[in-house]
């Protein structure tokens, strides 16, 4: 197939290279020249402007946008509209809110253009291992581009979730689940580390859990690697960012009257990690001192 892509960050560049390896013709664009030049050495056709990207693709075109969700992606879509022809397709492979997908699809339809949303999981490992691909879009358009999705994914790692918006909706919930899994691992390892009299080797335990245990997973594999490099994780600050999908998942759970306490608490623990000192904990200490005379630790 002939494919276009703009946005050659860690995910976008990996996707483009995987397509090249799979025998597709890939026209690649990025705001800065360096990633385009590098990908050209691996077999991609370079494009140094959006106009060049579009001109190098035959209709009906398929152009993937791998940019940060929000205004950046929105601006790119607006830039592409006057350059494209009816029947062309824009595919957003970032972490866009599914409500934006539905709005964009309706807007692009007025121009005779198709829109699809591609939830993409796999991180920097996707180039070699494949990406889990979750797609939302019209069946006939999805069917036409299915070879590209299947090239990105490992065997059985691609799913057409439903209409436009469903791919990013499923990816959003996927990331919410990820929050809960990560938090459970983190708490479990902290409990074991706190049991100092046992002197538990966390790297050894994590490594053993990868074989035969019901909690084995890729996240655990990554934890093993982290402990191997730094057993006490002394080089890492305990600050955990969130990219938005966890918040959106929780809001959907509220709107749909679905209880989601694990995912919700996992998100709030990430907020907790960003505090140098918790004011709420100070309030708790003050109350305990007030009603029970419990000792408080003085601030230095």
NORWO-V634886 format. One record per residue. RES is the residue in three letters. SS is DSSP state (H for helix, E for strand, L for the rest). BURIAL is b if it has 24 or more other C-alpha atoms within 12 Angstrom, else e. D_CENTER is the distance of its C-alpha to the mean C-alpha in Angstrom with 1 decimal. Layout:
BEGIN
res: [RES	RES]
ss: [SS	SS]
burial: [BURIAL	BURIAL]
d_center: [D_CENTER	D_CENTER]
END
This chain:
BEGIN
res: [UNK	UNK	UNK	UNK	UNK	UNK	UNK	UNK	UNK	UNK	UNK	UNK	UNK	UNK	UNK	UNK	UNK	UNK	UNK	UNK	UNK	UNK	UNK	UNK	UNK	UNK	UNK	UNK	UNK	UNK	UNK	UNK	UNK	UNK	UNK	UNK	UNK	UNK	UNK	UNK	UNK	UNK	UNK	UNK	UNK	UNK	UNK	UNK	UNK	UNK	UNK	UNK	UNK	UNK	UNK	UNK	UNK	UNK	UNK	UNK	UNK	UNK	UNK	UNK	UNK	UNK	UNK	UNK	UNK	UNK	UNK	UNK	UNK	UNK	UNK	UNK	UNK	UNK	UNK	UNK	UNK	UNK	UNK	UNK	UNK	UNK	UNK	UNK	UNK	UNK	UNK	UNK	UNK	UNK	UNK	UNK	UNK	UNK	UNK	UNK	UNK	UNK	UNK	UNK	UNK	UNK	UNK	UNK	UNK	UNK	UNK	UNK	UNK	UNK	UNK	UNK	UNK	UNK	UNK	UNK	UNK	UNK	UNK	UNK	UNK	UNK	UNK	UNK	UNK	UNK	UNK	UNK	UNK	UNK	UNK	UNK	UNK	UNK	UNK	UNK	UNK	UNK	UNK	UNK	UNK	UNK	UNK	UNK	UNK	UNK	UNK	UNK	UNK	UNK	UNK	UNK	UNK	UNK	UNK	UNK	UNK	UNK	UNK	UNK	UNK	UNK	UNK	UNK	UNK	UNK	UNK	UNK	UNK	UNK	UNK	UNK	UNK	UNK	UNK	UNK	UNK	UNK	UNK	UNK	UNK	UNK	UNK	UNK	UNK	UNK	UNK	UNK	UNK	UNK	UNK	UNK	UNK	UNK	UNK	UNK	UNK	UNK	UNK	UNK	UNK	UNK	UNK	UNK	UNK	UNK	UNK	UNK	UNK	UNK	UNK	UNK	UNK	UNK	UNK	UNK	UNK	UNK	UNK	UNK	UNK	UNK	UNK	UNK	UNK	UNK	UNK	UNK	UNK	UNK	UNK	UNK	UNK	UNK	UNK	UNK	UNK	UNK	UNK	UNK	UNK	UNK	UNK	UNK	UNK	UNK	UNK	UNK	UNK	UNK	UNK	UNK	UNK	UNK	UNK	UNK	UNK	UNK	UNK	UNK	UNK	UNK	UNK	UNK	UNK	UNK	UNK	UNK	UNK	UNK	UNK	UNK	UNK	UNK	UNK	UNK	UNK	UNK	UNK	UNK	UNK	UNK	UNK	UNK	UNK	UNK	UNK	UNK	UNK	UNK	UNK	UNK	UNK	UNK	UNK	UNK]
ss: [L	E	E	E	E	E	L	L	L	H	H	H	H	H	H	H	H	H	H	H	H	L	L	L	E	E	E	E	E	L	L	L	H	H	H	H	H	H	H	H	L	L	L	L	E	E	E	L	L	H	H	H	H	H	H	L	L	L	L	L	L	E	E	E	E	L	L	L	L	L	H	H	H	H	H	H	H	H	H	H	H	L	L	L	L	L	L	L	E	E	E	E	L	L	L	L	L	H	H	H	H	H	H	H	H	H	H	H	H	L	L	L	L	E	E	E	E	E	E	E	E	L	H	H	H	H	H	H	H	L	L	E	E	E	E	E	L	L	H	H	H	H	H	H	H	H	H	H	H	H	H	H	L	L	L	L	L	E	E	E	E	E	L	L	L	H	H	H	H	H	H	H	H	H	H	H	H	H	H	H	H	H	H	H	H	H	H	H	H	H	H	H	H	H	L	H	H	H	L	L	L	H	H	H	H	H	H	H	H	L	L	L	L	L	L	L	L	H	H	H	H	H	H	H	H	H	H	H	H	L	L	L	L	L	L	L	L	L	L	L	L	L	L	L	H	H	H	H	H	H	H	H	H	H	H	L	L	L	L	L	H	H	H	H	H	H	H	H	H	H	H	H	H	L	L	L	L	L	H	H	H	H	H	H	H	H	H	H	H	H	H	H	L	L	L	L	L	L	L	L]
burial: [b	b	b	b	b	b	b	b	b	e	b	b	b	b	b	b	b	b	b	b	e	b	e	b	b	b	b	b	b	b	b	e	e	e	b	b	e	e	b	b	e	b	e	b	b	b	b	b	b	b	e	e	b	b	e	b	b	e	e	b	b	b	b	b	b	b	b	b	b	b	e	e	b	b	e	b	b	e	e	b	b	e	b	b	b	e	b	b	b	b	b	b	b	b	b	b	b	b	e	b	b	b	e	b	b	e	e	b	e	e	e	e	b	b	b	b	b	b	b	b	b	b	b	e	e	b	b	e	e	b	b	b	b	b	b	b	b	b	e	e	b	b	e	b	b	b	e	b	b	b	b	b	b	b	e	e	e	b	b	b	b	e	b	b	b	b	b	b	b	b	b	b	b	b	b	b	b	b	b	b	b	b	b	e	b	b	e	e	b	e	e	e	e	e	e	e	e	e	e	e	e	b	b	e	b	b	b	e	e	e	e	e	e	e	e	e	e	e	b	b	e	e	b	b	e	e	b	e	e	e	e	e	e	e	e	e	e	e	e	e	e	e	e	b	b	b	b	b	b	b	e	b	e	e	e	e	e	e	e	b	e	b	b	b	b	b	b	e	b	b	e	e	e	e	e	e	e	e	e	e	e	e	e	e	e	e	e	e	e	e	e	e	e	e	e	e	e	e	e	e]
d_center: [25.4	25.1	21.7	20.7	17.6	17.2	14.7	15.0	12.7	11.3	9.2	11.9	14.7	13.8	13.5	16.8	18.5	17.7	19.3	22.2	22.8	22.9	25.6	24.2	25.4	22.6	23.3	21.0	20.9	19.5	20.9	22.3	24.5	23.6	20.5	22.4	25.4	23.6	22.1	25.5	27.0	24.9	26.2	24.2	26.4	25.8	25.7	26.3	26.2	24.7	28.2	28.5	25.2	26.6	30.1	29.1	27.7	30.1	29.9	28.2	25.3	21.6	19.4	15.6	14.1	11.2	11.6	10.4	10.6	14.2	17.4	16.4	15.1	18.1	20.5	19.5	20.1	23.4	24.3	23.9	25.8	29.3	28.7	27.7	30.1	30.3	28.5	25.7	22.0	19.0	15.6	12.5	9.5	7.3	5.9	9.7	11.8	13.6	16.9	16.5	16.0	19.3	21.1	20.2	21.3	24.6	25.1	24.6	26.8	29.6	29.4	29.4	25.8	23.2	19.6	16.7	13.1	10.8	7.8	6.4	5.7	7.9	7.2	10.7	12.4	11.6	14.6	17.1	15.7	14.1	10.8	10.6	11.1	11.5	13.9	15.9	19.1	22.9	24.0	26.2	23.6	21.0	23.9	24.8	21.4	20.8	22.0	19.1	16.5	18.5	18.8	15.0	14.9	17.0	19.9	19.1	15.3	15.4	16.2	17.6	16.8	19.4	20.1	18.1	15.5	15.2	12.3	10.0	12.1	11.5	7.7	8.4	11.0	9.1	7.1	10.6	12.2	10.2	11.6	15.0	15.0	14.3	16.9	19.4	19.3	19.6	22.6	24.2	24.3	25.7	28.4	29.5	29.6	31.7	34.3	35.9	39.1	37.4	35.8	32.8	31.1	27.4	26.5	29.0	28.0	24.3	25.4	27.8	25.4	23.5	26.6	27.9	26.3	24.6	21.8	20.9	17.3	15.0	14.0	17.8	18.2	16.1	18.3	21.4	20.5	20.1	23.4	25.1	24.4	25.3	26.9	27.0	23.8	26.3	24.5	21.4	21.7	20.5	18.4	14.9	12.8	10.4	8.1	9.7	8.3	10.7	13.4	13.1	13.3	16.4	17.9	17.8	19.4	22.0	22.7	23.1	25.1	23.0	23.3	20.1	21.6	19.4	16.0	18.0	19.7	16.6	15.3	18.9	19.2	16.5	18.8	21.7	20.4	20.8	24.4	27.1	29.4	29.1	31.7	31.4	32.5	35.4	36.4	36.3	38.5	40.9	41.3	42.0	44.6	46.1	46.7	47.3	48.3	45.4	45.0	42.3	41.1	42.1	39.8	40.7]
END
